[in-house]
Amino acid sequence: MPLPDPIIEVLTVFRPLFTAPTWRKLMTLLTGTLLAQGRRTVTAALRSTGNDQAGTWSTFHQVLNRARWSPLAVSRQLLLLIVETFVPAGACVDLVIDETLERRWGSKISKRGHYRDSALSSRKRSVSSPGLRWIVMAVVVPLPWTKQRWALPFLCVLATTPEVSEQLGTRHKTVGMWAHQMVSVVHRWLPDCSIKLMGDTAYTVLELGLHAQAQQVTLITTGRLDAVLHEPPPERTQHTIGRPRVVGKRLPNLETVLQEPHTQWQKLTLDWYGQGKRTLEISTGTALWYRYGSDPLPLRWVLTRDPSGKHSPKAIFSTDPTQTAEQIVKDFMKRWSLEVTFEEGRAHMGIETQRQWSDLAIERTTPLLFGLYSLAILFGHALHPDGQIPVTQAAWYRKPTATFRNVLAAVRRSLWGMETFPTSRTDPDVVLVPRSTLERWSVAIC
């Protein structure tokens, strides 16, 4: 099935990473996955591209479970392509990181574990689900067809529970340890770029903050209210005896600062996750985060509270003490865009519907689906560089801006539009559609 020229130009940078046979099969799977509805399996991709009767169907599975190609090299190229397309030259690259649970069942899935299901759990009840936990890193970028920032995934890592790691005979790595390695990889890929990384409480790790500082990456995470904070060490004089002090006097815990009546608060009005304006009260300061046996980490902390009392107070840490409190809060709010990406990926890209059980195929399929989400955005931008993505409207609902569903529809329309059909000799308004194409359309519609 031919591809439009703008899409081919986007995919050209990935061509050297694959052999010629693997590349041809991968393009068939990519096209079929974009056109398929419902489950994103190899069978669905082949049926959408008209290859459901191909006798060599098993070779398409081998792209995922046997072929030699590096997912890390593909991730690097995808990151460079996103930055080149959407990040202005010299601007800071905003990254977000979070985990998502891919609910999977099956005794043959060796790295499957049980995790708390945030979608089904509440404050009063904790629900666990079997599945795979993915650590996803994405670039937060502005797009020409919407005012909201979108998170485009480019790197996914499969994390396991301690029990699963012990069964597999491998050293267990925590979420913080995986993030430590991911920061090193991204810094190596973007050595000359200013980088900010936003995460939640799972990434509030002193060792990770020190490593991010060494890699010249600003880490912004949810802070711990009971973190041990200190003042800078006092200046030494020529008569000072003994080893130089690492930190100064210990500061009160942020939980204490939150309750103290003399704490100074200032009001800040922000555009709250696209829900309109909201006013917060913030208090900020600088400190050294320290634990015995490690180096102190300079940071700026920001306490936020809701004047109406509807939302609980929160602390935010930034490893760049020169940032203002308003900048830190605005940067931290960007991480919510990754939650939207997770939801859109499940709704429109078929994440959690694939059915591979081979370890190699599992570790390739889900990252490919997340990467295909980012590629769909790049395809939409290449097809409509002016940002005029067609938005479907209805009499009862006016849609002001394009969503991922509209971008995916525009990409699908361009793929279907590559088909050429003759017209009837007697009636120029009648198009002669081959039966095989009509059957593919019927499958897609039904």
C-alpha positions in Angstrom: 0.0 0.0 0.0 1.7 3.3 -1.1 2.3 6.1 1.4 1.9 9.9 0.9 5.1 11.8 0.2 4.9 13.9 3.5 4.7 10.7 5.5 7.6 9.1 3.6 9.8 12.1 4.3 9.1 11.7 8.1 10.0 8.0 8.0 13.1 8.4 5.9 15.3 9.0 9.0 14.4 5.6 10.4 15.2 3.7 7.2 18.9 3.1 7.9 18.1 1.4 11.3 16.5 -1.7 9.6 17.4 -4.2 6.9 15.4 -3.9 3.6 13.1 -7.0 4.3 12.4 -5.9 7.8 11.7 -2.3 6.7 9.1 -3.5 4.1 7.3 -5.6 6.6 7.4 -2.9 9.2 5.8 -0.4 6.9 3.0 -2.8 6.3 2.5 -3.2 10.0 2.7 0.5 10.6 0.1 1.3 7.9 -2.2 -1.4 9.0 -1.9 -0.4 12.7 -2.9 3.2 11.8 -5.8 2.0 9.7 -7.1 -0.7 12.1 -9.9 -0.2 14.5 -10.1 -1.9 17.9 -7.3 -4.4 18.7 -3.8 -3.6 17.4 -2.6 -7.1 16.6 -0.5 -8.3 13.7 -3.6 -10.0 12.3 -5.6 -6.7 12.4 -2.7 -4.8 10.7 -2.5 -7.4 7.9 -6.2 -7.4 7.4 -6.4 -3.6 7.1 -3.7 -3.6 4.4 -5.2 -6.4 2.4 -2.5 -9.0 3.3 -4.8 -11.3 5.3 -4.4 -14.0 2.7 -0.6 -13.7 2.5 1.1 -17.1 2.9 4.1 -15.5 4.5 2.1 -14.1 7.4 4.5 -15.6 10.0 7.4 -13.3 8.8 5.5 -10.3 9.9 5.4 -11.7 13.5 9.2 -12.1 13.2 9.6 -8.3 12.9 8.7 -8.2 16.6 10.0 -11.5 18.0 13.1 -12.3 16.0 14.4 -9.5 13.6 17.6 -7.7 14.6 17.0 -4.0 15.2 17.6 -1.7 18.1 14.6 -0.1 19.9 17.0 2.2 21.6 18.3 3.5 18.3 14.7 4.0 17.1 14.0 6.0 20.3 17.0 8.2 19.8 16.0 9.0 16.2 12.4 9.7 17.3 13.5 12.1 20.0 15.8 14.0 17.6 13.0 14.2 15.1 10.5 15.6 17.7 13.0 18.1 18.9 13.9 19.2 15.4 10.2 19.6 14.4 8.6 21.2 17.4 11.2 22.7 19.7 12.7 26.0 18.6 16.4 26.2 18.3 18.1 27.0 21.6 14.9 26.5 23.6 14.7 24.2 26.7 13.5 20.6 26.0 10.7 19.8 28.5 10.5 16.1 29.3 8.0 14.3 31.5 8.3 10.8 33.0 5.6 8.6 34.6 4.6 4.9 34.8 1.5 3.3 33.3 0.1 -0.1 33.8 -0.6 -2.3 30.8 -3.2 -4.8 32.1 -2.2 -8.2 30.7 -3.1 -11.8 31.6 -1.3 -15.0 30.6 1.0 -17.4 32.3 3.6 -17.2 29.5 4.2 -13.5 30.1 7.3 -13.9 32.3 7.6 -10.3 33.4 4.0 -9.9 34.4 3.4 -8.7 38.0 0.7 -7.3 40.2 0.5 -3.6 40.7 -1.9 -1.1 42.2 -4.4 0.0 39.6 -4.7 3.7 39.9 -7.7 3.8 37.5 -9.7 1.4 39.8 -8.4 2.4 43.2 -9.5 5.2 45.4 -8.4 6.6 48.8 -10.5 4.1 50.6 -9.9 1.0 48.5 -6.8 -0.2 46.8 -7.2 -2.5 43.7 -4.3 -4.4 42.2 -4.3 -5.7 38.6 -1.9 -8.1 36.8 0.1 -6.6 34.0 3.2 -4.9 32.9 4.5 -1.6 34.3 6.1 0.7 31.7 8.2 3.8 32.5 7.4 6.3 29.8 9.4 9.4 29.0 7.9 12.0 26.6 8.6 15.4 25.2 6.1 18.2 26.0 5.7 20.4 23.0 3.3 23.1 21.7 1.4 22.2 18.5 0.0 24.6 15.9 -3.6 23.3 16.0 -4.2 23.6 19.8 -3.4 25.8 22.7 -2.7 22.8 25.0 0.8 21.2 25.2 0.9 17.5 24.1 3.3 14.9 25.5 4.9 12.8 22.7 6.5 9.5 24.0 9.8 8.5 22.7 11.3 6.1 25.3 9.7 3.2 27.2 11.3 0.9 29.8 9.6 -2.2 31.2 10.0 -2.4 35.0 9.4 -5.5 37.1 8.5 -6.2 40.7 11.2 -7.5 43.1 9.5 -10.9 43.1 9.6 -11.1 39.3 13.2 -10.0 39.2 14.1 -12.7 41.7 12.3 -15.4 39.6 14.1 -14.2 36.5 17.5 -14.2 38.3 18.2 -10.5 37.5 19.1 -7.6 39.7 16.0 -5.6 40.7 15.9 -2.0 39.6 13.6 0.5 41.2 11.8 3.2 39.3 14.4 5.7 40.5 17.2 3.5 39.2 15.6 3.2 35.8 15.0 6.9 35.6 18.7 7.4 36.5 19.7 5.4 33.4 17.1 7.2 31.2 18.5 10.6 32.2 22.0 9.5 31.2 20.7 8.3 27.8 18.8 11.4 27.0 21.7 13.6 28.0 24.0 11.6 25.7 21.5 12.1 22.9 21.0 15.8 23.5 24.4 17.0 24.8 24.0 20.6 23.8 20.3 21.2 24.9 18.9 22.6 28.1 16.7 19.9 29.6 13.9 19.9 32.3 12.5 16.7 33.6 9.1 16.6 35.4 7.9 13.7 37.5 5.8 12.7 40.5 6.6 11.4 43.9 8.2 8.2 42.6 11.1 10.3 41.2 11.6 12.3 44.3 14.9 10.5 45.0 18.0 12.2 46.3 20.4 10.1 44.2 18.3 10.8 41.1 18.4 14.6 41.8 22.2 14.5 42.3 22.6 12.6 39.1 20.4 14.9 37.1 22.4 17.9 38.5 25.6 16.2 37.3 24.1 15.7 33.9 22.9 19.4 33.8 19.3 18.3 33.8 16.8 20.2 35.9 14.6 17.8 37.9 11.2 19.0 39.1 9.2 16.6 41.2 6.6 16.4 43.9 8.4 17.1 47.2 8.2 15.2 50.4 6.8 17.2 53.3 9.1 15.3 55.7 12.3 15.8 53.7 15.5 16.7 55.7 16.4 20.2 54.6 19.4 22.2 55.8 20.8 25.7 55.5 24.1 26.1 53.5 27.2 25.5 55.6 28.7 28.5 57.4 31.8 30.1 56.0 35.0 28.8 57.4 37.5 31.2 58.9 41.3 30.7 59.2 40.9 29.7 62.8 38.2 27.0 62.2 39.4 23.6 63.3 38.2 20.2 61.9 36.7 18.9 58.7 34.6 21.3 56.6 30.9 21.1 57.3 28.7 19.7 54.5 25.5 21.4 55.5 24.4 24.0 58.0 21.6 24.2 60.5 18.6 21.9 59.9 15.5 23.7 58.7 12.0 22.9 59.9 10.1 20.3 57.9 7.8 21.7 55.2 4.9 20.2 57.1 5.8 22.5 59.9 6.2 25.5 57.6 2.8 24.7 56.2 1.2 25.1 59.7 3.2 28.0 61.0 1.2 31.2 61.2 4.0 33.5 60.3 4.7 31.8 56.9 4.5 34.3 54.1 2.1 33.4 51.3 1.6 35.0 48.0 -1.3 34.5 45.5 -0.7 33.1 42.1 -3.4 32.8 39.3 -2.8 30.1 36.7 -4.5 28.5 33.8 -5.3 25.2 35.6 -5.0 22.3 33.2 -7.2 23.9 30.6 -10.1 24.3 33.1 -9.9 28.0 33.5 -8.2 30.3 35.9 -7.4 29.1 39.5 -5.8 31.0 42.3 -3.2 29.3 44.5 -1.3 30.5 47.5 2.4 29.7 47.4 5.4 29.9 49.6 9.0 29.2 48.5 12.6 29.0 49.7 16.0 27.4 49.0 17.6 24.7 51.0 20.0 21.7 50.9 18.4 18.3 50.7 20.7 16.0 52.6 21.0 12.5 53.9 23.9 11.0 55.7 26.3 9.2 53.3 25.4 11.3 50.2 26.2 14.8 48.9 23.8 17.6 49.6 21.5 18.7 46.8 20.7 22.4 46.4 17.1 23.0 45.5 14.2 25.4 45.6 11.0 24.2 47.3 7.5 25.6 46.7 4.6 25.0 48.9 1.1 25.3 47.3 -2.3 25.4 49.0 -5.8 26.0 47.8 -7.5 29.0 49.6 -10.8 27.3 49.3 -9.5 24.2 51.0 -10.9 21.8 48.3 -7.4 20.5 47.4 -4.7 19.3 49.7 -1.4 21.2 50.0 1.5 20.1 47.9 5.3 20.6 47.8 7.3 20.8 44.6 11.1 20.5 44.4 13.4 21.9 41.7 17.1 21.1 41.5 17.6 24.6 39.9 17.5 27.1 42.9 17.5 30.0 40.4 14.0 29.2 39.1 11.2 31.3 40.4 8.2 29.7 42.2 5.9 30.6 39.4 8.1 28.9 36.8 8.4 25.8 38.9 4.6 25.5 39.3 4.0 26.0 35.6 6.7 23.5 34.6 5.3 20.9 37.0 1.8 21.3 35.5 3.2 20.1 32.2 3.4 16.5 33.5 -0.4 16.2 33.3 -0.2 16.1 29.5 1.4 12.6 29.8 -1.7 11.3 31.6 -3.7 12.5 28.6 -1.4 10.7 26.3 -1.9 7.5 28.2 -5.7 7.8 27.9 -5.5 8.7 24.2 -3.2 5.8 23.6 -5.6 3.3 25.1 -8.6 4.8 23.3 -7.2 5.3 19.8 -3.9 3.3 19.5 -5.0 0.0 21.0 -2.6 -0.1 23.9 -3.5 -3.1 26.1 -5.1 -4.9 23.1 -1.9 -6.6 21.7 -1.6 -10.3 22.3 2.1 -11.2 22.1 3.6 -13.6 24.7 7.2 -13.7 23.6 9.4 -11.6 25.8 11.1 -9.8 22.9 7.8 -9.1 21.1 6.3 -7.7 24.3 9.3 -5.4 25.0 9.0 -4.1 21.4 5.2 -3.9 20.7 4.1 -1.5 23.5 7.0 1.0 22.9 6.2 0.9 19.2 2.6 1.8 19.9 3.7 4.7 22.1 6.1 5.7 19.4 3.4 5.4 16.8 1.4 7.9 18.8 4.2 10.4 18.4 4.6 9.5 14.7 0.9 10.2 14.1 1.4 13.7 15.4 4.5 14.1 13.2 2.5 12.8 10.2 -0.4 15.2 10.9 2.1 18.1 11.1 3.7 17.0 7.8 0.3 16.7 6.0 -1.0 20.0 7.4 2.0 22.2 8.1 -0.3 25.2 8.5 -1.9 23.6 11.5 -5.4 23.4 9.9 -6.3 19.9 10.9 -9.9 19.1 9.8 -12.2 19.0 12.8 -15.5 17.1 12.6 -18.4 19.1 13.9 -21.9 18.3 14.9 -25.0 20.5 15.3 -25.1 19.7 19.1 -21.4 20.1 19.8 -18.9 22.7 18.5 -15.4 21.5 18.7 -13.0 24.5 18.9 -9.6 22.7 18.4 -8.3 19.5 17.0 -7.7 16.5 19.2 -5.7 13.4 18.7 -8.7 11.7 17.2 -8.9 14.4 14.5 -5.1 14.1 13.8 -5.4 10.3 13.4 -8.5 10.7 11.2 -6.5 13.1 8.9 -3.6 10.6 8.7 -6.0 7.8 7.9 -7.8 9.9 5.2 -4.4 10.5 3.5 -3.6 6.8 3.6 -6.9 5.8 2.1 -6.6 8.6 -0.4 -3.6 7.1 -2.0 -5.9 4.5 -3.7 -6.7 5.5 -7.3 -9.9 4.2 -8.9 -11.3 4.6 -12.5 -14.6 6.2 -13.1 -17.5 4.8 -15.1 -17.7 5.6 -18.8 -21.4 6.3 -18.7 -21.5 8.2 -15.4 -18.5 10.3 -14.3 -19.9 10.5 -10.7 -19.6 6.7 -10.3 -16.2 5.4 -9.1 -15.3 1.8 -9.8 -13.9 0.4 -6.6 -12.3 -3.1 -6.6 -14.0 -5.7 -4.5 -10.9 -6.3 -2.4 -10.7 -2.6 -1.4 -14.5 -2.5 -0.7 -14.1 -5.5 1.6 -11.2 -3.7 3.5 -13.4 -0.7 3.9 -16.2 -2.8 5.1 -14.0 -4.4 7.7 -12.7 -1.0 8.9 -16.3 0.4 9.1 -17.8 -2.6 10.8 
